[in-house]
């Protein structure tokens, strides 16, 4: 998923319970940084229209099932 300003990319790395969310620039230094790194599996990440928030799903509480979360993101200029 590309950010609304076209500068950032959300990635899901890993499989199963080891899948985490990361983000990276599309140009310049493209080293990825963790957005969500837990023992659970995160997926389905989407930027908000203004690019300040990321919504994602996680099974962090297996007894509850998959839940949706919203996280504010501070992307470097």
Jmol script that loads the backbone (N, CA, C; Angstrom):
load data "model"
ATOM      1  N   UNK A   1       0.838  -1.171   0.000  1.00  0.00           N
ATOM      2  CA  UNK A   1       0.000   0.000   0.000  1.00  0.00           C
ATOM      3  C   UNK A   1       0.886   1.238   0.000  1.00  0.00           C
ATOM      4  N   UNK A   2       0.678   2.116  -0.939  1.00  0.00           N
ATOM      5  CA  UNK A   2       1.455   3.349  -1.068  1.00  0.00           C
ATOM      6  C   UNK A   2       0.727   4.475  -0.329  1.00  0.00           C
ATOM      7  N   UNK A   3       1.500   5.328   0.337  1.00  0.00           N
ATOM      8  CA  UNK A   3       0.932   6.454   1.087  1.00  0.00           C
ATOM      9  C   UNK A   3       0.267   7.443   0.134  1.00  0.00           C
ATOM     10  N   UNK A   4      -0.661   8.256   0.641  1.00  0.00           N
ATOM     11  CA  UNK A   4      -1.345   9.234  -0.209  1.00  0.00           C
ATOM     12  C   UNK A   4      -0.395  10.214  -0.910  1.00  0.00           C
ATOM     13  N   UNK A   5       0.749  10.526  -0.291  1.00  0.00           N
ATOM     14  CA  UNK A   5       1.693  11.450  -0.935  1.00  0.00           C
ATOM     15  C   UNK A   5       2.646  10.729  -1.886  1.00  0.00           C
ATOM     16  N   UNK A   6       2.532   9.402  -1.991  1.00  0.00           N
ATOM     17  CA  UNK A   6       3.346   8.632  -2.933  1.00  0.00           C
ATOM     18  C   UNK A   6       4.788   8.422  -2.524  1.00  0.00           C
ATOM     19  N   UNK A   7       5.137   8.722  -1.260  1.00  0.00           N
ATOM     20  CA  UNK A   7       6.525   8.613  -0.817  1.00  0.00           C
ATOM     21  C   UNK A   7       6.823   7.364  -0.003  1.00  0.00           C
ATOM     22  N   UNK A   8       5.807   6.695   0.546  1.00  0.00           N
ATOM     23  CA  UNK A   8       6.011   5.587   1.480  1.00  0.00           C
ATOM     24  C   UNK A   8       5.251   4.350   1.039  1.00  0.00           C
ATOM     25  N   UNK A   9       5.759   3.195   1.458  1.00  0.00           N
ATOM     26  CA  UNK A   9       5.146   1.920   1.151  1.00  0.00           C
ATOM     27  C   UNK A   9       4.980   1.125   2.436  1.00  0.00           C
ATOM     28  N   UNK A  10       3.791   0.564   2.651  1.00  0.00           N
ATOM     29  CA  UNK A  10       3.558  -0.348   3.772  1.00  0.00           C
ATOM     30  C   UNK A  10       3.816  -1.764   3.291  1.00  0.00           C
ATOM     31  N   UNK A  11       4.528  -2.549   4.093  1.00  0.00           N
ATOM     32  CA  UNK A  11       4.877  -3.915   3.738  1.00  0.00           C
ATOM     33  C   UNK A  11       4.440  -4.875   4.828  1.00  0.00           C
ATOM     34  N   UNK A  12       4.101  -6.074   4.430  1.00  0.00           N
ATOM     35  CA  UNK A  12       3.853  -7.162   5.382  1.00  0.00           C
ATOM     36  C   UNK A  12       4.942  -8.194   5.134  1.00  0.00           C
ATOM     37  N   UNK A  13       5.780  -8.409   6.132  1.00  0.00           N
ATOM     38  CA  UNK A  13       6.889  -9.343   5.995  1.00  0.00           C
ATOM     39  C   UNK A  13       6.692 -10.518   6.937  1.00  0.00           C
ATOM     40  N   UNK A  14       7.009 -11.701   6.462  1.00  0.00           N
ATOM     41  CA  UNK A  14       6.848 -12.910   7.252  1.00  0.00           C
ATOM     42  C   UNK A  14       5.557 -13.611   6.878  1.00  0.00           C
ATOM     43  N   UNK A  15       5.360 -14.768   7.490  1.00  0.00           N
ATOM     44  CA  UNK A  15       4.150 -15.545   7.229  1.00  0.00           C
ATOM     45  C   UNK A  15       3.564 -16.032   8.543  1.00  0.00           C
ATOM     46  N   UNK A  16       2.309 -16.413   8.493  1.00  0.00           N
ATOM     47  CA  UNK A  16       1.655 -16.965   9.677  1.00  0.00           C
ATOM     48  C   UNK A  16       1.721 -16.029  10.860  1.00  0.00           C
ATOM     49  N   UNK A  17       2.054 -16.587  12.022  1.00  0.00           N
ATOM     50  CA  UNK A  17       2.083 -15.783  13.244  1.00  0.00           C
ATOM     51  C   UNK A  17       3.285 -14.855  13.311  1.00  0.00           C
ATOM     52  N   UNK A  18       4.205 -14.965  12.363  1.00  0.00           N
ATOM     53  CA  UNK A  18       5.381 -14.102  12.358  1.00  0.00           C
ATOM     54  C   UNK A  18       5.275 -12.930  11.411  1.00  0.00           C
ATOM     55  N   UNK A  19       4.097 -12.670  10.861  1.00  0.00           N
ATOM     56  CA  UNK A  19       3.947 -11.586   9.889  1.00  0.00           C
ATOM     57  C   UNK A  19       3.829 -10.240  10.596  1.00  0.00           C
ATOM     58  N   UNK A  20       4.720  -9.336  10.268  1.00  0.00           N
ATOM     59  CA  UNK A  20       4.732  -7.997  10.861  1.00  0.00           C
ATOM     60  C   UNK A  20       4.589  -6.940   9.781  1.00  0.00           C
ATOM     61  N   UNK A  21       4.230  -5.733  10.193  1.00  0.00           N
ATOM     62  CA  UNK A  21       4.087  -4.611   9.278  1.00  0.00           C
ATOM     63  C   UNK A  21       5.304  -3.705   9.369  1.00  0.00           C
ATOM     64  N   UNK A  22       5.767  -3.278   8.218  1.00  0.00           N
ATOM     65  CA  UNK A  22       6.916  -2.381   8.125  1.00  0.00           C
ATOM     66  C   UNK A  22       6.591  -1.309   7.092  1.00  0.00           C
ATOM     67  N   UNK A  23       7.365  -0.240   7.080  1.00  0.00           N
ATOM     68  CA  UNK A  23       7.202   0.799   6.068  1.00  0.00           C
ATOM     69  C   UNK A  23       8.578   1.226   5.586  1.00  0.00           C
ATOM     70  N   UNK A  24       8.609   1.770   4.363  1.00  0.00           N
ATOM     71  CA  UNK A  24       9.863   2.253   3.790  1.00  0.00           C
ATOM     72  C   UNK A  24       9.563   3.305   2.739  1.00  0.00           C
ATOM     73  N   UNK A  25      10.582   4.103   2.453  1.00  0.00           N
ATOM     74  CA  UNK A  25      10.471   5.096   1.382  1.00  0.00           C
ATOM     75  C   UNK A  25      10.462   4.381   0.036  1.00  0.00           C
ATOM     76  N   UNK A  26       9.891   5.025  -0.962  1.00  0.00           N
ATOM     77  CA  UNK A  26       9.911   4.474  -2.314  1.00  0.00           C
ATOM     78  C   UNK A  26      11.158   4.891  -3.078  1.00  0.00           C
ATOM     79  N   UNK A  27      11.867   5.894  -2.568  1.00  0.00           N
ATOM     80  CA  UNK A  27      13.121   6.313  -3.206  1.00  0.00           C
ATOM     81  C   UNK A  27      14.099   6.754  -2.124  1.00  0.00           C
ATOM     82  N   UNK A  28      15.351   6.917  -2.503  1.00  0.00           N
ATOM     83  CA  UNK A  28      16.372   7.280  -1.520  1.00  0.00           C
ATOM     84  C   UNK A  28      16.703   6.086  -0.651  1.00  0.00           C
ATOM     85  N   UNK A  29      16.763   6.302   0.663  1.00  0.00           N
ATOM     86  CA  UNK A  29      17.031   5.219   1.604  1.00  0.00           C
ATOM     87  C   UNK A  29      15.767   4.378   1.741  1.00  0.00           C
ATOM     88  N   UNK A  30      15.777   3.174   1.175  1.00  0.00           N
ATOM     89  CA  UNK A  30      14.596   2.314   1.188  1.00  0.00           C
ATOM     90  C   UNK A  30      14.660   1.233   2.271  1.00  0.00           C
ATOM     91  N   UNK A  31      15.462   1.480   3.298  1.00  0.00           N
ATOM     92  CA  UNK A  31      15.523   0.549   4.426  1.00  0.00           C
ATOM     93  C   UNK A  31      14.176   0.542   5.130  1.00  0.00           C
ATOM     94  N   UNK A  32      13.614  -0.626   5.368  1.00  0.00           N
ATOM     95  CA  UNK A  32      12.302  -0.691   6.016  1.00  0.00           C
ATOM     96  C   UNK A  32      12.440  -0.545   7.526  1.00  0.00           C
ATOM     97  N   UNK A  33      11.399   0.031   8.124  1.00  0.00           N
ATOM     98  CA  UNK A  33      11.323   0.254   9.568  1.00  0.00           C
ATOM     99  C   UNK A  33      10.080  -0.451  10.096  1.00  0.00           C
ATOM    100  N   UNK A  34      10.106  -0.962  11.323  1.00  0.00           N
ATOM    101  CA  UNK A  34       8.918  -1.623  11.858  1.00  0.00           C
ATOM    102  C   UNK A  34       7.792  -0.635  12.152  1.00  0.00           C
ATOM    103  N   UNK A  35       6.595  -1.009  11.768  1.00  0.00           N
ATOM    104  CA  UNK A  35       5.399  -0.268  12.151  1.00  0.00           C
ATOM    105  C   UNK A  35       4.715  -1.021  13.289  1.00  0.00           C
ATOM    106  N   UNK A  36       4.546  -2.318  13.097  1.00  0.00           N
ATOM    107  CA  UNK A  36       3.974  -3.191  14.116  1.00  0.00           C
ATOM    108  C   UNK A  36       4.788  -4.480  14.107  1.00  0.00           C
ATOM    109  N   UNK A  37       5.360  -4.816  15.237  1.00  0.00           N
ATOM    110  CA  UNK A  37       6.146  -6.048  15.361  1.00  0.00           C
ATOM    111  C   UNK A  37       5.754  -6.718  16.675  1.00  0.00           C
ATOM    112  N   UNK A  38       4.899  -7.703  16.573  1.00  0.00           N
ATOM    113  CA  UNK A  38       4.427  -8.428  17.750  1.00  0.00           C
ATOM    114  C   UNK A  38       4.538  -9.927  17.461  1.00  0.00           C
ATOM    115  N   UNK A  39       4.329 -10.762  18.452  1.00  0.00           N
ATOM    116  CA  UNK A  39       4.300 -12.201  18.205  1.00  0.00           C
ATOM    117  C   UNK A  39       3.084 -12.620  17.375  1.00  0.00           C
ATOM    118  N   UNK A  40       2.085 -11.753  17.265  1.00  0.00           N
ATOM    119  CA  UNK A  40       0.866 -12.043  16.505  1.00  0.00           C
ATOM    120  C   UNK A  40       1.100 -11.775  15.017  1.00  0.00           C
ATOM    121  N   UNK A  41       0.084 -12.041  14.227  1.00  0.00           N
ATOM    122  CA  UNK A  41       0.133 -11.792  12.793  1.00  0.00           C
ATOM    123  C   UNK A  41      -0.657 -10.530  12.475  1.00  0.00           C
ATOM    124  N   UNK A  42      -0.021  -9.565  11.826  1.00  0.00           N
ATOM    125  CA  UNK A  42      -0.688  -8.332  11.401  1.00  0.00           C
ATOM    126  C   UNK A  42      -0.826  -8.348   9.877  1.00  0.00           C
ATOM    127  N   UNK A  43      -1.898  -7.737   9.390  1.00  0.00           N
ATOM    128  CA  UNK A  43      -2.126  -7.713   7.941  1.00  0.00           C
ATOM    129  C   UNK A  43      -3.098  -6.601   7.575  1.00  0.00           C
ATOM    130  N   UNK A  44      -3.410  -6.508   6.283  1.00  0.00           N
ATOM    131  CA  UNK A  44      -4.443  -5.606   5.757  1.00  0.00           C
ATOM    132  C   UNK A  44      -4.221  -4.150   6.132  1.00  0.00           C
ATOM    133  N   UNK A  45      -2.983  -3.692   6.084  1.00  0.00           N
ATOM    134  CA  UNK A  45      -2.667  -2.305   6.459  1.00  0.00           C
ATOM    135  C   UNK A  45      -3.098  -1.331   5.369  1.00  0.00           C
ATOM    136  N   UNK A  46      -3.644  -0.203   5.800  1.00  0.00           N
ATOM    137  CA  UNK A  46      -4.074   0.855   4.898  1.00  0.00           C
ATOM    138  C   UNK A  46      -3.771   2.207   5.526  1.00  0.00           C
ATOM    139  N   UNK A  47      -3.272   3.149   4.710  1.00  0.00           N
ATOM    140  CA  UNK A  47      -3.079   4.526   5.152  1.00  0.00           C
ATOM    141  C   UNK A  47      -4.426   5.240   5.195  1.00  0.00           C
ATOM    142  N   UNK A  48      -4.555   6.176   6.118  1.00  0.00           N
ATOM    143  CA  UNK A  48      -5.711   7.076   6.102  1.00  0.00           C
ATOM    144  C   UNK A  48      -5.537   8.030   4.924  1.00  0.00           C
ATOM    145  N   UNK A  49      -6.601   8.691   4.469  1.00  0.00           N
ATOM    146  CA  UNK A  49      -6.475   9.612   3.337  1.00  0.00           C
ATOM    147  C   UNK A  49      -5.450  10.723   3.554  1.00  0.00           C
ATOM    148  N   UNK A  50      -5.253  11.161   4.805  1.00  0.00           N
ATOM    149  CA  UNK A  50      -4.264  12.214   5.066  1.00  0.00           C
ATOM    150  C   UNK A  50      -2.871  11.651   5.338  1.00  0.00           C
ATOM    151  N   UNK A  51      -2.721  10.313   5.372  1.00  0.00           N
ATOM    152  CA  UNK A  51      -1.419   9.676   5.569  1.00  0.00           C
ATOM    153  C   UNK A  51      -0.896   9.711   6.998  1.00  0.00           C
ATOM    154  N   UNK A  52      -1.706  10.160   7.953  1.00  0.00           N
ATOM    155  CA  UNK A  52      -1.247  10.279   9.336  1.00  0.00           C
ATOM    156  C   UNK A  52      -1.553   9.047  10.182  1.00  0.00           C
ATOM    157  N   UNK A  53      -2.392   8.154   9.680  1.00  0.00           N
ATOM    158  CA  UNK A  53      -2.823   6.983  10.438  1.00  0.00           C
ATOM    159  C   UNK A  53      -2.725   5.748   9.560  1.00  0.00           C
ATOM    160  N   UNK A  54      -2.544   4.608  10.210  1.00  0.00           N
ATOM    161  CA  UNK A  54      -2.569   3.328   9.511  1.00  0.00           C
ATOM    162  C   UNK A  54      -3.560   2.424  10.244  1.00  0.00           C
ATOM    163  N   UNK A  55      -4.480   1.857   9.498  1.00  0.00           N
ATOM    164  CA  UNK A  55      -5.403   0.857  10.044  1.00  0.00           C
ATOM    165  C   UNK A  55      -4.863  -0.511   9.640  1.00  0.00           C
ATOM    166  N   UNK A  56      -5.001  -1.489  10.528  1.00  0.00           N
ATOM    167  CA  UNK A  56      -4.522  -2.838  10.223  1.00  0.00           C
ATOM    168  C   UNK A  56      -5.290  -3.849  11.065  1.00  0.00           C
ATOM    169  N   UNK A  57      -5.193  -5.104  10.669  1.00  0.00           N
ATOM    170  CA  UNK A  57      -5.821  -6.202  11.408  1.00  0.00           C
ATOM    171  C   UNK A  57      -4.741  -6.993  12.120  1.00  0.00           C
ATOM    172  N   UNK A  58      -5.100  -7.557  13.276  1.00  0.00           N
ATOM    173  CA  UNK A  58      -4.159  -8.382  14.040  1.00  0.00           C
ATOM    174  C   UNK A  58      -4.916  -9.446  14.809  1.00  0.00           C
ATOM    175  N   UNK A  59      -4.257 -10.591  14.988  1.00  0.00           N
ATOM    176  CA  UNK A  59      -4.825 -11.639  15.840  1.00  0.00           C
ATOM    177  C   UNK A  59      -4.078 -11.687  17.166  1.00  0.00           C
ATOM    178  N   UNK A  60      -3.743 -10.518  17.693  1.00  0.00           N
ATOM    179  CA  UNK A  60      -2.971 -10.399  18.927  1.00  0.00           C
ATOM    180  C   UNK A  60      -3.683 -11.059  20.109  1.00  0.00           C
ATOM    181  N   UNK A  61      -5.005 -11.162  20.057  1.00  0.00           N
ATOM    182  CA  UNK A  61      -5.775 -11.846  21.105  1.00  0.00           C
ATOM    183  C   UNK A  61      -6.514 -13.010  20.444  1.00  0.00           C
ATOM    184  N   UNK A  62      -5.865 -14.163  20.301  1.00  0.00           N
ATOM    185  CA  UNK A  62      -6.466 -15.285  19.576  1.00  0.00           C
ATOM    186  C   UNK A  62      -7.848 -15.691  20.080  1.00  0.00           C
ATOM    187  N   UNK A  63      -8.119 -15.521  21.351  1.00  0.00           N
ATOM    188  CA  UNK A  63      -9.431 -15.894  21.873  1.00  0.00           C
ATOM    189  C   UNK A  63     -10.540 -14.992  21.338  1.00  0.00           C
ATOM    190  N   UNK A  64     -10.158 -13.791  20.881  1.00  0.00           N
ATOM    191  CA  UNK A  64     -11.122 -12.834  20.337  1.00  0.00           C
ATOM    192  C   UNK A  64     -11.228 -12.973  18.828  1.00  0.00           C
ATOM    193  N   UNK A  65     -10.167 -13.362  18.174  1.00  0.00           N
ATOM    194  CA  UNK A  65     -10.121 -13.414  16.715  1.00  0.00           C
ATOM    195  C   UNK A  65      -9.424 -12.178  16.169  1.00  0.00           C
ATOM    196  N   UNK A  66      -9.548 -11.973  14.875  1.00  0.00           N
ATOM    197  CA  UNK A  66      -8.886 -10.823  14.249  1.00  0.00           C
ATOM    198  C   UNK A  66      -9.590  -9.536  14.656  1.00  0.00           C
ATOM    199  N   UNK A  67      -8.786  -8.548  15.036  1.00  0.00           N
ATOM    200  CA  UNK A  67      -9.307  -7.241  15.422  1.00  0.00           C
ATOM    201  C   UNK A  67      -8.687  -6.187  14.526  1.00  0.00           C
ATOM    202  N   UNK A  68      -9.373  -5.059  14.379  1.00  0.00           N
ATOM    203  CA  UNK A  68      -8.851  -3.924  13.619  1.00  0.00           C
ATOM    204  C   UNK A  68      -8.257  -2.922  14.605  1.00  0.00           C
ATOM    205  N   UNK A  69      -7.136  -2.332  14.203  1.00  0.00           N
ATOM    206  CA  UNK A  69      -6.463  -1.336  15.021  1.00  0.00           C
ATOM    207  C   UNK A  69      -6.168  -0.112  14.181  1.00  0.00           C
ATOM    208  N   UNK A  70      -5.999   1.004  14.839  1.00  0.00           N
ATOM    209  CA  UNK A  70      -5.638   2.268  14.201  1.00  0.00           C
ATOM    210  C   UNK A  70      -4.417   2.797  14.931  1.00  0.00           C
ATOM    211  N   UNK A  71      -3.375   3.148  14.182  1.00  0.00           N
ATOM    212  CA  UNK A  71      -2.137   3.628  14.784  1.00  0.00           C
ATOM    213  C   UNK A  71      -1.702   4.909  14.087  1.00  0.00           C
ATOM    214  N   UNK A  72      -1.380   5.922  14.891  1.00  0.00           N
ATOM    215  CA  UNK A  72      -0.828   7.152  14.331  1.00  0.00           C
ATOM    216  C   UNK A  72       0.588   6.860  13.865  1.00  0.00           C
ATOM    217  N   UNK A  73       0.967   7.408  12.728  1.00  0.00           N
ATOM    218  CA  UNK A  73       2.295   7.161  12.189  1.00  0.00           C
ATOM    219  C   UNK A  73       3.003   8.486  11.957  1.00  0.00           C
ATOM    220  N   UNK A  74       4.242   8.558  12.389  1.00  0.00           N
ATOM    221  CA  UNK A  74       5.053   9.763  12.216  1.00  0.00           C
ATOM    222  C   UNK A  74       6.125   9.438  11.174  1.00  0.00           C
ATOM    223  N   UNK A  75       5.910   9.809   9.946  1.00  0.00           N
ATOM    224  CA  UNK A  75       6.869   9.549   8.882  1.00  0.00           C
ATOM    225  C   UNK A  75       7.862  10.692   8.802  1.00  0.00           C
ATOM    226  N   UNK A  76       9.136  10.329   8.706  1.00  0.00           N
ATOM    227  CA  UNK A  76      10.186  11.358   8.608  1.00  0.00           C
ATOM    228  C   UNK A  76      10.018  12.161   7.337  1.00  0.00           C
ATOM    229  N   UNK A  77      10.320  13.415   7.413  1.00  0.00           N
ATOM    230  CA  UNK A  77      10.195  14.292   6.242  1.00  0.00           C
ATOM    231  C   UNK A  77      11.268  14.021   5.225  1.00  0.00           C
TER     232      UNK A  77
END
end "model"
wireframe off; spacefill off
backbone 0.3
color backbone group
